[in-house]
Amino acid sequence: MTEAAIPAGPFAPQAHRGDPLMWADFQALCDLGGRLAGSESERAAVAYVRERLRAVPGALVWEDLVNYPGWRCHAAQLSHAANGASLPCTPLLGTASTAGITAEVLDLGAGRAEDFEHHAKEIPGRFALVQHEYPFATGHVHRRIKLGWTQQHGAAGFLIAHPGQGVGPVSGSTGRSGGAGVPALGISAEAADALRRSPDGTLARARMIIEGEDHPAQTRMVIADLPGRSRSWIVVSAHVDGHPHGESAIDNATGVAVALGVARRIAPRIAECAQGLRICLFSAEEWGLVGSRLWLDRMDESARGSMAMNINLDSVAGASGLTALTSGFGRLDAWVRDIAARTALPIAMHLPLMANSDHANFAAHGIPALRLLAGFNMPESNLQYVLTAADTRDKVRPQELDHALNIASTLTWQSLNLPAAKLAELAIAL
C-alpha cells in the first residue's frame, strides 16, 4: 500500500464521536489521586491500566520491571526566620536533604542565565529564589537547568515559585538520582512574596528543613502489543505517574486515557496494517524521564530497532488546540504536516527537540518521536496548573479528550500503514 493510498481509516469520519470508556478511564485515574511513583496511588493506577489493556481485543499484555533511583520524603518545612511563620512548600522529587539551614533569600527573578551571571557574587551561601515558567512554550528554561545553575554558583538552597496567586506550591523533579545536589523546594506565589527583599533593601531570611531518603525503587512499564503484518512497531506511549498533590489530571490522566482509546479504536483493524501497534504506559516519568530512559537503554539493539516511531501522549487536554513536538526530525515534521493537510487535522507544529516527556528518550536512540501536547504557547490555558494541586479533573473537558483521540488515532493509523522505506526516512533530520 503506497502512502498516497492509505485510507483515512475509521477515524477521520468520526470526528464528533466520543468514547465513553475514555472519559470513564480519565475519571478513574483521577479518583486514584496524584499517582506519585512509589506510592499506593501509582501502584493502583498501574493495576488499573493493565486490566484496561487486557480488555482490548487481541492485545498481548506484558510488563517490564524497571529499577530506578528512588527517594521518599519524611518531612519538609520552610519558615520565615524573622517571625517563624510557616510557608507552604513542596519538596522537589529527589531533592538533597538538610537537617536545618537558615540563609538569606536572593530573588533572581525569572532565573535566566543572565540573572545568575549578574548576581554571581551574591549567590554563594544564600537561597536562590527563581520563578517557575510556563513549561510549554518556546524559549522556556526548565526548572532543572535553573537548579543546576544554583548548584554551580554555590547556593545553600533552591526555591522555585509558581507565579499564580492562589495556586499553591509548584512541584517537579530535581533529576538528582542519588547524586550531589542542594536542598530544593517548590513554593507558592504568596510564599515568594513573603521572602522577597524589603523596601529598604534588606534580604529576608528563611529556614529550610528537608528529611529525605534515597533508596532503590522499582516500577512497572505496562505494554500491550497488537500485532500487524510485520515485526515493526508503532509505539503510542503515555506516562501513568504524577505528583503528590492534586489529581495529576492534565498531566497525565489525559494522555493515558487517550492511549487506551487509541488501542480500542484501532484493535479491530490492526491485522490489515503493515506495522503492529505497541501501547507503552510508562511510570517514573516525573522523575526526570528515568523510567522510559532505563527501559530503552537496557533493551537490546534489535528490539529497540523494531520500534519504528513513537507517538507520545502527554497533557493532551486542558486547552483547545494540540501541537506536535517533532523532536528535531525534519522529515517526521514534514510527514505530520502532510497528514494534517490531507486529513484536515487541526494541529500546530514545533520542530526543535523539547526534552520534556518520554518521547525524548526515543529520540535519543534515533527513533522518530513526537509528543502531542495541548496548550503550547498558551500560558493562560489550564496547562498553567500542571505540577500543582490545581491540576484536577475540572480543568479538562470531554470534547478536548475526544479531539485528542481523533488526532492521535489518525496519526497512528497513517503510521501503521506506511511502507518500511518511508518509515526509515522519517528518522532522517533535515
C-alpha positions as MATLAB code, in Angstrom:
seq = 'MTEAAIPAGPFAPQAHRGDPLMWADFQALCDLGGRLAGSESERAAVAYVRERLRAVPGALVWEDLVNYPGWRCHAAQLSHAANGASLPCTPLLGTASTAGITAEVLDLGAGRAEDFEHHAKEIPGRFALVQHEYPFATGHVHRRIKLGWTQQHGAAGFLIAHPGQGVGPVSGSTGRSGGAGVPALGISAEAADALRRSPDGTLARARMIIEGEDHPAQTRMVIADLPGRSRSWIVVSAHVDGHPHGESAIDNATGVAVALGVARRIAPRIAECAQGLRICLFSAEEWGLVGSRLWLDRMDESARGSMAMNINLDSVAGASGLTALTSGFGRLDAWVRDIAARTALPIAMHLPLMANSDHANFAAHGIPALRLLAGFNMPESNLQYVLTAADTRDKVRPQELDHALNIASTLTWQSLNLPAAKLAELAIAL';
ca = [
       0.000    0.000    0.000;
       1.517    3.329   -1.020;
       1.417    6.355    1.237;
      -0.990    8.177   -1.063;
      -3.336    5.187   -0.961;
      -3.567    4.964    2.824;
      -7.235    5.455    3.675;
      -8.293    7.723    6.478;
      -9.465    4.610    8.273;
     -12.425    4.556   10.646;
     -11.201    7.672   12.436;
     -11.500   10.920   10.500;
     -15.218   10.462    9.657;
     -15.886   10.034   13.395;
     -14.501   13.418   14.327;
     -17.524   14.171   16.519;
     -17.999   10.717   18.028;
     -16.814   10.340   21.592;
     -15.601    7.324   23.522;
     -17.492    6.959   26.829;
     -14.920    4.438   28.060;
     -12.166    7.023   27.585;
     -13.906    9.572   29.798;
     -14.534    6.845   32.384;
     -10.830    5.902   32.304;
      -9.869    9.537   32.825;
     -12.193    9.853   35.811;
     -10.987    6.569   37.325;
      -7.346    7.652   37.131;
      -8.163   10.966   38.787;
     -10.036    9.085   41.511;
      -6.750    7.341   42.380;
      -5.055   10.646   43.269;
      -1.712   12.104   42.213;
      -0.047    8.727   41.396;
       3.436    9.646   42.606;
       5.849    6.870   41.581;
       6.411    4.571   44.533;
       3.066    5.341   46.154;
      -0.020    3.168   46.599;
      -1.760    5.586   44.255;
       0.713    4.782   41.458;
       0.513    1.034   42.091;
      -3.276    1.154   41.916;
      -3.096    3.119   38.655;
      -0.667    0.641   37.093;
      -3.006   -2.221   38.060;
      -5.950   -0.324   36.593;
      -4.363    0.338   33.205;
      -3.116   -3.248   32.995;
      -6.684   -4.510   33.289;
      -7.967   -1.936   30.811;
      -5.385   -3.063   28.245;
      -6.280   -6.708   28.835;
      -9.834   -5.825   27.860;
      -8.700   -4.692   24.378;
      -9.481   -7.495   21.882;
      -6.319   -9.198   20.631;
      -3.944   -7.298   22.913;
      -0.913   -9.203   24.210;
      -0.256   -7.519   27.537;
       3.073   -7.802   29.326;
       5.099   -5.887   31.882;
       8.709   -4.921   32.400;
      10.101   -4.146   35.818;
      12.423   -1.141   35.900;
      14.724   -0.393   38.836;
      15.395    3.312   39.296;
      16.949    5.598   41.944;
      14.037    6.195   44.293;
      13.531    8.734   47.028;
      10.979    9.389   49.723;
      10.369   12.450   51.868;
       9.629   12.202   55.579;
       9.422   15.931   56.306;
       9.762   19.274   54.535;
       9.407   22.676   56.167;
      10.034   26.253   55.134;
       9.624   29.166   57.520;
      10.341   32.876   57.665;
      13.290   33.272   60.029;
      12.188   36.683   61.307;
       8.735   35.706   62.543;
       8.717   31.911   62.390;
       5.735   31.873   60.013;
       5.361   28.568   58.197;
       5.315   28.870   54.401;
       3.611   26.278   52.163;
       6.149   24.216   50.233;
       6.579   21.001   48.254;
       9.946   19.185   48.198;
      11.140   18.685   44.647;
      11.371   14.984   43.848;
      14.750   13.540   44.753;
      15.976   16.691   46.476;
      19.020   16.696   48.739;
      18.214   16.836   52.447;
      19.118   19.316   55.141;
      18.739   18.898   58.907;
      18.045   22.620   59.068;
      19.683   25.601   57.437;
      18.924   29.297   57.722;
      20.029   31.665   54.982;
      19.204   34.905   53.236;
      16.907   34.632   50.224;
      18.200   36.167   46.999;
      15.445   36.833   44.446;
      16.807   36.059   40.968;
      13.583   36.885   39.158;
      12.964   34.545   36.251;
      16.230   32.763   36.991;
      17.618   33.015   33.481;
      21.331   32.678   32.702;
      21.808   36.450   32.766;
      20.191   36.633   36.226;
      22.666   34.131   37.629;
      25.592   35.861   35.917;
      24.580   39.301   37.187;
      24.279   38.092   40.797;
      27.085   35.509   40.708;
      28.982   37.063   43.629;
      25.845   37.318   45.807;
      24.594   33.733   45.399;
      27.046   31.623   47.463;
      25.615   30.650   50.831;
      22.146   32.050   50.101;
      18.856   30.509   48.985;
      18.280   31.218   45.280;
      14.649   32.155   44.589;
      13.503   31.808   40.964;
      10.174   31.844   39.176;
       8.592   28.762   37.658;
       7.978   29.372   33.963;
       5.071   28.105   31.895;
       6.693   24.869   30.741;
       5.063   24.502   27.332;
       6.423   27.492   25.470;
       9.140   28.491   23.054;
      12.171   29.720   24.984;
      11.123   28.137   28.293;
      14.028   27.449   30.677;
      13.445   24.212   32.552;
      13.474   24.004   36.335;
      16.387   21.525   36.352;
      18.552   23.943   34.350;
      17.909   26.671   36.921;
      18.616   24.198   39.707;
      21.894   23.265   38.029;
      22.967   26.906   37.863;
      22.019   27.291   41.524;
      24.269   24.414   42.495;
      27.133   25.612   40.295;
      27.040   29.052   41.923;
      27.335   27.666   45.444;
      23.862   28.470   46.754;
      22.733   26.937   50.045;
      19.324   26.018   48.651;
      16.840   26.462   45.811;
      13.317   27.864   45.894;
      11.103   27.892   42.803;
       7.810   29.764   42.968;
       4.676   29.332   40.926;
       3.684   32.779   39.601;
      -0.079   32.351   40.076;
      -1.746   33.741   43.180;
      -3.967   31.206   44.929;
      -2.484   28.216   43.073;
      -0.167   26.919   45.790;
       3.329   25.430   45.620;
       4.727   24.051   42.376;
       6.160   20.543   42.220;
       8.684   18.897   39.891;
      11.781   16.750   39.956;
      15.413   17.573   40.619;
      16.829   14.795   38.449;
      19.407   14.202   41.196;
      19.037   10.384   41.172;
      21.004    9.998   44.394;
      23.889   12.230   43.330;
      25.089   15.569   44.616;
      22.561   18.355   44.976;
      21.224   21.248   47.012;
      18.009   21.284   49.074;
      15.182   22.320   46.766;
      11.574   23.297   47.425;
       8.674   24.394   45.272;
       6.703   27.244   46.825;
       3.648   29.397   46.150;
       3.481   32.928   44.785;
       2.432   34.126   48.236;
       5.430   32.471   49.907;
       7.737   34.073   47.365;
       6.227   37.490   48.105;
       6.900   36.970   51.805;
      10.562   36.189   51.126;
      11.420   38.973   48.705;
      13.744   41.862   49.564;
      12.180   44.510   51.816;
      11.786   48.122   50.600;
      14.941   49.140   52.481;
      16.958   46.520   50.616;
      17.240   44.017   53.459;
      17.189   40.394   52.377;
      14.659   38.137   54.087;
      15.972   35.079   55.890;
      14.333   31.675   55.697;
      14.815   28.334   57.405;
      14.597   25.104   55.429;
      14.326   21.549   56.730;
      14.116   18.549   54.401;
      14.294   14.984   55.657;
      14.521   12.706   52.631;
      15.794    9.229   51.917;
      17.389    7.784   48.782;
      16.520    4.132   48.179;
      16.429    1.575   45.358;
      12.977    1.654   43.776;
      11.141   -0.412   41.215;
       8.198    0.326   38.979;
       6.345   -1.383   36.138;
       6.098   -0.487   32.494;
       2.807   -1.882   31.140;
       2.919   -2.805   27.441;
       0.237   -4.097   25.094;
       1.144   -5.434   21.647;
      -1.393   -5.564   18.829;
       0.482   -7.349   16.016;
       0.313   -6.207   12.423;
       1.705   -7.866    9.286;
       5.356   -7.221   10.153;
       7.570   -7.238   13.238;
       7.821   -3.470   13.192;
       6.006   -1.463   15.874;
       4.440    1.962   16.105;
       4.645    2.902   19.778;
       1.917    5.003   21.359;
       3.075    5.979   24.843;
       1.860    7.867   27.886;
       3.019    8.083   31.494;
       0.847    6.929   34.384;
       2.683    8.584   37.264;
       2.183   12.084   38.583;
       2.793   14.245   41.641;
       1.851   14.000   45.310;
      -0.807   16.697   45.260;
      -3.905   17.192   43.133;
      -5.100   14.540   40.691;
      -2.390   14.834   38.014;
      -5.391   15.109   35.728;
      -3.995   17.045   32.783;
      -0.527   15.583   33.385;
      -1.162   12.813   32.616;
      -4.501   11.116   33.130;
      -5.444   12.730   29.808;
      -2.652   11.017   27.860;
      -3.259    7.602   29.424;
      -6.995    7.774   28.757;
      -6.402    8.712   25.112;
      -3.777    5.960   24.671;
      -6.324    3.404   25.897;
      -8.847    4.912   23.483;
      -6.404    4.588   20.568;
      -5.886    0.900   21.406;
      -9.622    0.208   21.465;
     -10.277    2.133   18.269;
      -7.525    0.534   16.194;
      -7.629   -3.040   17.557;
     -10.431   -4.283   15.249;
      -8.422   -3.369   12.127;
      -4.824   -3.892   13.219;
      -4.440   -7.171   11.306;
      -4.608   -5.296    7.993;
      -1.823   -2.878    8.963;
       1.783   -3.077    7.790;
       3.108   -2.373   11.318;
       1.923   -3.524   14.703;
       0.698   -1.194   17.437;
       2.506   -1.159   20.783;
       0.943    0.734   23.669;
       3.527    1.659   26.332;
       2.248    3.042   29.624;
       5.342    4.218   31.476;
       5.968    5.308   35.044;
       8.697    7.326   36.801;
       8.397    9.907   34.016;
       8.101   12.705   36.522;
      11.496   11.662   37.942;
      13.453   13.207   35.084;
      12.054   10.765   32.464;
      14.030    7.980   34.150;
      11.507    5.145   33.705;
      11.359    5.061   29.909;
      15.043    6.005   29.651;
      16.202    2.981   31.620;
      13.685    0.750   29.821;
      15.042    1.787   26.434;
      18.712    1.868   27.443;
      18.764   -1.725   28.654;
      16.934   -3.077   25.591;
      18.982   -4.936   23.008;
      19.558   -3.108   19.747;
      17.355   -5.347   17.612;
      14.369   -4.946   19.949;
      14.850   -1.194   20.039;
      15.242   -1.135   16.285;
      11.876   -2.816   15.809;
      10.158    0.305   17.139;
       9.812    2.499   14.080;
       8.078    5.537   15.571;
       6.904    6.922   18.886;
       3.731    8.965   19.318;
       3.804   10.194   22.914;
       0.626   11.481   24.545;
       1.322   13.801   27.464;
      -1.018   16.538   28.682;
      -3.286   16.344   25.641;
      -6.244   18.273   27.098;
      -6.822   21.366   29.173;
      -6.701   23.677   26.157;
      -8.480   23.847   22.828;
      -5.585   23.058   20.464;
      -2.901   20.408   20.015;
       0.708   20.769   18.905;
       3.024   18.053   17.619;
       6.539   18.460   19.026;
       8.613   16.580   16.441;
      11.951   16.383   18.269;
      14.153   17.801   15.520;
      13.214   15.095   12.983;
      12.643   17.264    9.926;
      11.126   14.559    7.744;
       8.822   13.454   10.548;
       7.718   17.060   10.906;
       7.045   17.276    7.174;
       5.128   13.984    7.256;
       2.854   15.171   10.083;
       2.229   18.420    8.208;
       1.300   16.443    5.109;
      -1.060   14.165    7.046;
      -2.651   17.202    8.676;
      -3.219   18.817    5.290;
      -4.629   15.675    3.650;
      -6.934   14.727    6.529;
      -7.844   18.235    7.711;
      -6.291   17.689   11.124;
      -6.162   20.941   13.146;
      -2.682   20.570   14.578;
       0.172   23.022   15.129;
       3.840   22.067   14.765;
       7.082   22.642   16.669;
      10.233   21.096   15.205;
      13.050   21.704   17.766;
      13.557   18.991   20.369;
      11.862   19.669   23.681;
      13.091   17.055   26.154;
      10.034   17.370   28.377;
       8.485   13.892   28.182;
       9.190   10.268   27.263;
       9.436   10.962   23.510;
      12.874   12.493   24.187;
      14.249    9.086   25.198;
      13.074    7.512   21.936;
      14.578   10.418   20.001;
      17.893    9.922   21.818;
      18.052    6.440   20.274;
      17.322    7.755   16.776;
      13.673    6.648   16.769;
      11.411    9.259   15.145;
       9.378   10.595   18.050;
       6.744   13.221   18.577;
       4.779   14.451   21.543;
       1.168   15.551   21.241;
       0.573   18.400   23.669;
      -2.268   20.794   24.446;
      -1.733   24.439   25.297;
       1.618   25.057   23.590;
       2.444   28.768   23.832;
      -0.886   29.289   25.642;
       0.157   30.337   29.187;
      -3.380   31.419   30.111;
      -4.766   27.923   29.418;
      -5.419   25.347   32.115;
      -1.979   23.886   31.393;
      -0.686   26.618   33.737;
      -1.881   24.414   36.622;
       0.284   21.423   35.711;
       2.654   20.473   38.580;
       0.330   22.000   41.176;
      -2.536   20.825   43.382;
      -4.847   22.624   40.960;
      -4.187   20.003   38.245;
      -7.625   18.476   38.733;
     -10.291   16.946   36.502;
     -12.397   20.105   36.350;
      -9.693   21.633   34.109;
     -10.468   19.106   31.330;
     -13.488   18.984   29.040;
     -14.733   15.763   27.392;
     -14.568   17.339   23.937;
     -10.854   18.053   24.448;
     -10.202   14.358   25.056;
     -12.329   13.460   22.016;
     -10.301   15.902   19.916;
      -7.024   14.396   21.134;
      -8.292   10.877   20.412;
      -9.200   11.770   16.824;
      -5.815   13.338   16.118;
      -3.821   10.592   17.856;
      -5.836    7.855   16.122;
      -5.390    9.403   12.690;
      -1.629    9.849   13.076;
      -1.309    6.316   14.458;
      -3.382    4.780   11.659;
      -1.377    6.567    8.997;
       1.942    5.474   10.516;
       0.737    1.877   10.900;
       0.252    1.702    7.150;
       3.442    3.406    5.968;
       5.855    1.386    3.810;
       9.024    0.381    5.660;
      11.200    2.574    3.417;
       9.112    5.644    4.193;
       9.256    4.920    7.919;
      13.043    4.674    7.730;
      13.198    8.061    6.003;
      11.380    9.708    8.896;
      14.408    9.094   11.103;
      16.464   11.491    8.974;
      16.818   15.007   10.361;
      16.742   17.671    7.677;
];
